[in-house]
Amino acid sequence: MPTPLPPDWNDRLALDRAHLWHPFTQMQVHEADPPVPVVGGEGCDLLLANGERVLDGISSWWTCLHGHGHPRLVSAMERQAARLDHAMFAGFTHEPALELVARLRPKLPPNLTRAFFSDDGSTAVEVALKMAFQAQLQRGQKGRDRFGALRGGYHGDTLGAVGVGELENFMTGLFRPLLLACERLEVPEDPRRELHADLTGWPERLEAARQSIRTFFADHGERLAAFIAEPLIQCAGGMRMWPPELLQELRAQCDAHGVYLILDEVATGFGRTGTFLACEQAGVAPDLLCLSKGLTGGTLPLSLTWATEAIYEQFWGPPASGRAFLHGHSYTANATACAVACASLALFDDEPVLANAATLSAAMREAFTVLAAHPAVRQARALGTIGACRLVDSTTGEAHPADARFGWRLHRRALDQGLLVRPIGDCLYLLPPLSTPPGRIAEAAATLLLLLDE
Ligand SMILES: Cc1ncc(COP(=O)(O)O)c(C=O)c1O
């Protein structure tokens, strides 16, 4: 049983019920099962209003890198807010934005030279899509009125981003009449990421997948402005890990057909997959790169779309040429968010953040190896600090029916046991802050085993 809430939360939850509308939520659920009040964050834990402490096993929607309330991040925000909280970025510039690009650029593929700020992952993707389309037009490529994307992808919730995504639980189907034209390409999961991999026939399947990418571009390449993909792992798509060789093939086909390659590293960036960016593991550099979530260490909303000089040049000209990229947001390059992003990047330079992530990755593999032995678990896999598996009914081996809401029930029960997990469909995963002590991952696996036994 959960520890009861202090009585003053009764009125607050009544206010929530009366006026709030939560994201990704059928609000009727909260009639019987109200949202969980959270009152603090400390390291890799969230502190709940009922006095319990839970491991933030999903980094608060994949944002938190160095733990909650990191003193260097907190003081960077305080200092910057006192000095210059925010100023418009059209016609102005400021130190935190400049320091941020100076710190980040050496960590990125060297062809990415131009940084455009926006507010969150979805807007970073919108910017990339619009830039790609406009750059193609302005270099004389007029028939490129559509995008390519991987099947089962997710790139955010604004209409442009929904158009290149394909997840029914994110309402892609409902909004179809309003969406961009998008051609979709299927790539297989990479069995080498599985902890009990069966590689029979894999070289042949990989070659067939390469061939289907070539066929896709032969069919659609001349119509595409850009192809967008999350490198190596489709996170919201159910932690679907796909082969780096196919990202290389995508790069080659984009080059051969004059299509820009957009890599969406909103979720995969900043060490999650074991390297600073996931695309490093394939040796692939995109034309446009989307970053958000971990950019500020998980403290404030901010995003960046990086472009090559060749793309930037397509927008260059006198004001009357009409070539400018006329896009922006009120909070573009928010100074406080830029300052905390600098502090987060400084931690990568001053502390062994990636080395700690490597230790965490080893713990993650061990934890999912243990989980893999449970009869309710299939297809346990890991990539860097991300571990995932599929949950089935342990007696029948079949998927749980959607109306059983197994994932939601597991999420709620795990909270009572000090662990925040939030399965996506039948995919149970852990994606904790990079600073999580490895021992906490072993504990999380033990908790999950107990819950699966129940
Ligand atoms: C790969 C990817 N791209 C874009 C987004 C959208 O980011 P945001 O929720 O910050 O708009 C997400 C969010 O989960 C994501 O995982």
Ligand as a Chemical Component Dictionary entry (heavy atoms), coordinates in Angstrom:
data_LIG
# 
_chem_comp.id                   LIG 
_chem_comp.type                 NON-POLYMER 
_chem_comp.pdbx_formal_charge   0 
_chem_comp.three_letter_code    LIG 
# 
loop_
_chem_comp_atom.comp_id 
_chem_comp_atom.atom_id 
_chem_comp_atom.alt_atom_id 
_chem_comp_atom.type_symbol 
_chem_comp_atom.charge 
_chem_comp_atom.model_Cartn_x 
_chem_comp_atom.model_Cartn_y 
_chem_comp_atom.model_Cartn_z 
_chem_comp_atom.pdbx_ordinal 
LIG C1 C1 C 0 13.443 11.375 -30.451 1  
LIG C2 C2 C 0 12.554 12.462 -29.954 2  
LIG N1 N1 N 0 12.396 13.559 -30.708 3  
LIG C3 C3 C 0 11.623 14.576 -30.300 4  
LIG C4 C4 C 0 10.948 14.521 -29.112 5  
LIG C5 C5 C 0 10.070 15.651 -28.681 6  
LIG O1 O1 O 0 10.656 16.340 -27.638 7  
LIG P1 P1 P 0 9.770  17.280 -26.702 8  
LIG O2 O2 O 0 8.911  16.375 -25.907 9  
LIG O3 O3 O 0 10.784 18.003 -25.874 10 
LIG O4 O4 O 0 8.996  18.194 -27.591 11 
LIG C6 C6 C 0 11.072 13.390 -28.306 12 
LIG C7 C7 C 0 10.352 13.297 -27.025 13 
LIG O5 O5 O 0 10.335 12.310 -26.362 14 
LIG C8 C8 C 0 11.901 12.332 -28.735 15 
LIG O6 O6 O 0 12.049 11.220 -28.011 16 
# 
loop_
_chem_comp_bond.comp_id 
_chem_comp_bond.atom_id_1 
_chem_comp_bond.atom_id_2 
_chem_comp_bond.value_order 
_chem_comp_bond.pdbx_ordinal 
LIG C1 C2 SING 1  
LIG C2 N1 SING 2  
LIG C2 C8 DOUB 3  
LIG N1 C3 DOUB 4  
LIG C3 C4 SING 5  
LIG C4 C5 SING 6  
LIG C4 C6 DOUB 7  
LIG C5 O1 SING 8  
LIG O1 P1 SING 9  
LIG P1 O2 DOUB 10 
LIG P1 O3 SING 11 
LIG P1 O4 SING 12 
LIG C6 C7 SING 13 
LIG C6 C8 SING 14 
LIG C7 O5 DOUB 15 
LIG C8 O6 SING 16 
# 
